[in-house]
Amino acid sequence: MAKAKKEEKNSKPPARISFLKALIIMIGADLVLLFAPGFGILNSVFYIGSFISWSALLLGIGLLLLGFRGLFRTK
């Protein structure tokens, strides 16, 4: 019978996801989906001014970029 190979250690540490960054991504995605001018869920039901829609859309995109920037971290 052949001997079993020894278990090799993984050279990369496991990636961990930051809970706060994941929450920021969720909030940003919600803002984009709700307030996108012409396509957003709230814009299809209610009349929301263009200033609020574009501001919320830009804020949502900014939060998405901020969240994805440091989402994964290693130990």
N, C-alpha and C positions, 0 to 999 in steps of 0.2 A: 504494500500500500504506500502511496505517495504521502509525504508529509504535507500538512496544510501550511500555506504561507503565513508568515507573521503579518499581523495587521500593521500597515504602514500608517504613520501619522500624517495627517493632512497639513501641508505647508501653509495653507491659507487659513486664517481664523474665520469663523463663521460671521457672515454679515448680519448685523442687527438693524432693525428698522426703528427709527425714533418715533415714539408715539405722538409727540407734539408736531413733528413735521408731517406725519400722516394726517393729523387733524387739520393742519393748515391747508393741505392739499384738498381735503374734503370740503372745507369752507370755501376755498377758491372755486372749486368745481361747481358747487351749489350756486354761487353768485353768477358764474358764467351761464349756467343752465337757466336760472330764473330771470335774469335781467338782460340777456342778449337782445339788442335792438332788432325788432322784426321777427325774431325766432324764439325768444325766451318764453317760458311757461307763463310768467306773470304778465308779460306784454300781450299775450294772446287773449287773456281773460280781462285784464284791466288796462286802462290807459295810463301809462307811466311816461312822464316827460323824457325827452331825449337826453337831457343833461344828467338825470339820475341813471338812466339806462347805460349811457356811455361811461359814466363814472364808476358804476358798479362793475361793468365789464372789464374796465382797465384795472380796477382793484382786484378782481377775481383772477385775472391773468397774472398780475404781480404776485399774488399769494401762491399761485401754482408754481411760478418760477422760484419763489423763495422756498417753497416746500420741497421741490424736486432737487434743489441745489445741495441740500445736506440730508437727504432722506436715509441713505445707507451709511452706517458707520461700522468700523471694525473695533474689536476689543483690544 
